[in-house]
């Protein structure tokens, strides 16, 4: 009798273990089916933010398994998106995207806005714009959109005057119609500008690059961009290969970015230098 009870007990135990194992496999299978793996290409502080989002409970609840791939060059990041090495990238302004698309057959599209962070003018030699000397050397980024952006900021600082026909995407130093201080412009790769601060009189630096170099645009620049219609080209966007523009999972990234847990993280870690912008891409200027 004892042997029979013992045998029955073993049978029940085996049945329960088998049933639980089957249930877990089914559950895991369902989770795997419902979870979408998305690779976000990014750089610098933007990559830091997306790594934070990737490990969040909110991302898991949204059914997203986010992987962040760091590529420290804007053109290379966009090319990786064109080539589908990454699903979406997070680093560039609306103006930068349009400039890239004009050269590269419009293969990319924005799916969401993220933030505006001001470009600033910095100097290690002078504390006031009025102190910039005649013939002073000014470093500005050499990519089309940020060249134009830097020139707009220099005009805001009353150091130059630009043509009325100045294009906010393709504008360049040939559009300067008045340069009373006879400033000399050096166009160099944007990410390297902080390294030459001691060698120039003034430098235009985007905030992502500034943060990576421990510069605070609100407290250390001589002047920075104001939020206005003229800076709408500088709103940052999430960008995909046009073939992925309808991907529902990727669209969730834009919603995640604007949730309160991300805003608190950005406020704590970036001192208010990334201003949240949550508006439809269709409202951005052509």
C-alpha positions in Angstrom: 0.0 0.0 0.0 2.8 2.4 0.9 4.5 1.5 -2.4 1.4 2.4 -4.3 1.0 5.8 -2.5 4.7 6.5 -3.1 4.3 5.6 -6.8 1.2 7.8 -7.1 3.1 10.7 -5.4 5.9 10.4 -8.0 3.5 10.4 -10.9 1.7 13.5 -9.6 5.0 15.3 -9.0 6.3 14.5 -12.5 2.9 15.7 -14.0 3.1 19.0 -12.1 6.8 19.6 -13.1 6.0 18.8 -16.7 2.9 21.0 -16.7 4.8 24.0 -15.1 7.7 23.6 -17.6 5.2 23.5 -20.5 3.5 26.6 -19.1 6.7 28.5 -18.7 7.8 27.7 -22.2 4.5 28.9 -23.6 4.7 32.1 -21.5 8.3 32.8 -22.6 7.3 32.1 -26.2 4.5 34.6 -25.9 6.8 37.1 -24.4 9.3 36.7 -27.1 6.6 37.0 -29.8 5.3 40.3 -28.2 8.7 41.8 -27.6 10.3 43.8 -30.4 14.0 44.2 -30.6 15.0 47.7 -31.7 18.5 49.0 -32.3 18.9 52.7 -31.6 22.0 54.3 -33.1 23.2 57.3 -31.1 26.2 59.2 -29.6 27.3 61.1 -26.6 24.7 62.3 -24.1 21.9 61.1 -26.4 23.2 57.5 -26.2 23.3 57.9 -22.4 19.6 58.8 -22.3 18.6 55.9 -24.6 20.6 53.4 -22.5 18.6 54.7 -19.5 15.3 54.3 -21.4 16.4 50.8 -22.6 16.7 49.4 -19.1 13.5 51.0 -17.9 10.3 49.1 -16.8 8.4 51.4 -19.1 10.3 50.1 -22.2 9.6 46.5 -21.1 5.9 47.3 -20.6 5.8 48.8 -24.1 7.1 45.5 -25.4 10.5 46.9 -26.5 13.9 45.3 -26.2 16.1 48.4 -26.9 19.7 48.0 -27.9 21.9 51.1 -28.1 24.7 51.2 -30.7 27.1 54.1 -30.3 28.6 55.6 -33.5 30.5 58.8 -33.0 30.0 60.4 -36.4 26.7 61.9 -37.7 27.2 61.0 -41.3 28.1 57.4 -40.3 25.1 57.2 -38.0 22.8 58.3 -40.8 24.4 55.9 -43.3 24.0 53.0 -40.8 20.3 53.9 -40.7 20.1 54.0 -44.5 21.8 50.5 -44.5 19.5 49.3 -41.8 22.4 48.5 -39.4 20.3 50.5 -36.9 16.5 50.8 -36.8 16.4 54.4 -35.7 18.9 57.1 -34.8 18.8 59.8 -32.1 21.3 62.6 -32.4 20.4 65.1 -35.1 18.4 68.2 -35.7 15.6 68.6 -38.2 17.9 70.9 -40.2 20.7 68.4 -40.2 18.4 65.7 -41.4 17.2 67.8 -44.3 20.7 68.7 -45.3 21.7 65.0 -45.3 18.6 64.0 -47.3 19.3 66.6 -50.0 22.7 65.0 -50.6 21.6 61.4 -50.1 18.4 61.0 -52.1 16.0 61.5 -49.3 16.3 58.0 -47.8 15.6 59.0 -44.2 12.5 60.3 -42.4 11.8 61.8 -39.0 9.2 60.0 -36.8 9.1 62.2 -33.7 10.6 65.3 -32.1 12.6 65.0 -28.9 14.2 68.2 -27.7 15.9 71.5 -28.5 19.3 72.2 -27.0 20.9 75.6 -27.7 24.1 76.0 -29.6 26.5 78.4 -27.8 29.4 80.7 -28.5 32.4 79.9 -26.2 35.8 81.5 -25.6 38.7 80.6 -23.3 40.2 84.0 -23.9 37.4 86.5 -23.5 34.4 87.0 -21.2 32.4 89.4 -23.3 31.5 89.4 -27.0 32.6 93.0 -27.3 36.2 91.9 -26.4 36.5 89.7 -29.5 39.4 91.4 -31.4 39.5 92.6 -34.9 40.6 89.7 -37.1 39.6 87.2 -34.4 39.5 83.6 -35.4 36.1 81.9 -35.0 35.7 78.1 -35.2 32.4 76.8 -36.6 31.2 73.3 -37.5 31.9 72.2 -41.0 28.6 70.2 -41.7 26.0 72.1 -43.7 23.2 72.5 -41.1 25.4 73.4 -38.2 27.5 75.8 -40.3 24.3 77.7 -41.0 23.2 77.4 -37.4 26.5 78.8 -36.2 26.2 81.8 -38.6 22.7 82.5 -37.4 24.0 82.6 -33.8 26.9 84.9 -34.8 24.3 87.2 -36.3 22.2 87.0 -33.1 25.4 88.1 -31.3 25.7 91.2 -33.7 29.1 90.1 -34.9 28.0 89.6 -38.5 25.1 90.3 -40.8 23.7 87.7 -43.2 22.0 88.0 -46.5 18.2 88.3 -46.4 18.2 85.2 -48.6 20.2 83.2 -46.1 19.2 79.5 -46.1 19.0 77.9 -42.6 20.1 74.6 -44.0 22.6 75.4 -46.8 23.8 78.8 -45.7 27.5 79.4 -45.5 30.2 82.1 -45.0 29.6 83.4 -48.5 26.2 84.7 -47.3 27.9 87.1 -44.8 27.3 90.7 -46.1 28.8 92.5 -43.2 31.7 91.5 -41.0 32.8 94.7 -39.1 35.4 92.9 -37.0 36.9 91.1 -40.0 36.5 87.8 -38.3 38.3 84.8 -39.8 36.2 81.6 -39.9 37.7 78.2 -39.5 35.3 75.3 -40.5 36.2 72.1 -38.7 34.4 68.9 -37.6 31.9 69.9 -34.9 32.9 67.2 -32.4 36.5 68.4 -32.3 35.9 72.1 -31.7 36.2 72.0 -27.9 39.8 70.8 -28.4 40.7 74.0 -30.2 39.1 76.4 -27.8 42.5 77.6 -26.6 43.7 78.2 -30.2 40.8 80.4 -31.4 39.1 83.5 -30.1 35.5 82.2 -30.3 33.9 78.9 -31.1 30.4 77.8 -31.9 29.6 74.4 -30.2 26.5 72.4 -30.3 25.2 71.3 -26.9 25.6 67.6 -27.3 29.3 68.2 -28.0 29.5 70.8 -25.3 28.1 68.4 -22.7 30.6 65.7 -23.7 33.3 68.3 -23.0 31.8 69.3 -19.6 30.6 72.7 -20.9 27.2 74.1 -19.8 25.7 76.3 -22.5 23.5 78.1 -20.0 26.3 79.2 -17.7 29.5 79.1 -19.7 28.7 80.3 -23.2 29.0 84.1 -24.0 25.6 83.8 -25.8 23.3 80.9 -26.8 20.3 80.4 -29.1 17.0 81.6 -28.0 13.9 79.5 -28.5 12.1 81.1 -31.4 10.8 80.4 -34.9 14.4 80.8 -36.2 15.5 77.9 -34.1 12.8 75.4 -35.2 15.2 73.9 -37.7 17.3 72.9 -34.6 14.7 70.7 -32.9 16.1 67.2 -32.6 14.3 64.3 -34.1 14.2 60.5 -34.1 15.1 59.3 -37.6 14.4 56.0 -39.5 15.0 54.5 -43.0 11.8 55.5 -44.9 10.9 51.9 -45.2 10.4 51.7 -41.5 8.3 54.8 -41.1 5.1 52.8 -40.4 6.7 50.5 -37.8 4.4 50.6 -34.7 7.2 49.5 -32.3 9.6 52.2 -33.4 6.9 54.8 -33.1 6.6 53.9 -29.4 10.1 55.3 -28.9 8.8 58.8 -29.4 6.1 58.3 -26.8 8.6 56.8 -24.3 11.0 59.7 -24.7 8.4 62.2 -23.5 7.3 60.3 -20.4 8.0 61.9 -17.0 10.7 59.4 -15.9 12.8 60.5 -18.9 12.2 64.2 -18.3 13.3 63.8 -14.6 16.5 61.9 -15.7 17.3 64.6 -18.2 16.7 67.4 -15.7 18.9 65.8 -13.1 21.8 64.8 -15.5 21.9 67.6 -18.1 21.1 70.8 -16.0 18.1 71.9 -18.1 20.1 72.1 -21.3 17.9 69.8 -23.3 14.5 71.5 -23.7 11.7 68.9 -24.2 9.8 69.5 -27.5 6.8 67.2 -28.1 5.1 68.2 -31.3 4.1 66.5 -34.6 6.9 66.3 -37.2 4.4 67.7 -39.7 4.6 71.0 -37.8 8.3 71.5 -38.4 9.3 74.0 -41.2 10.0 72.7 -44.7 
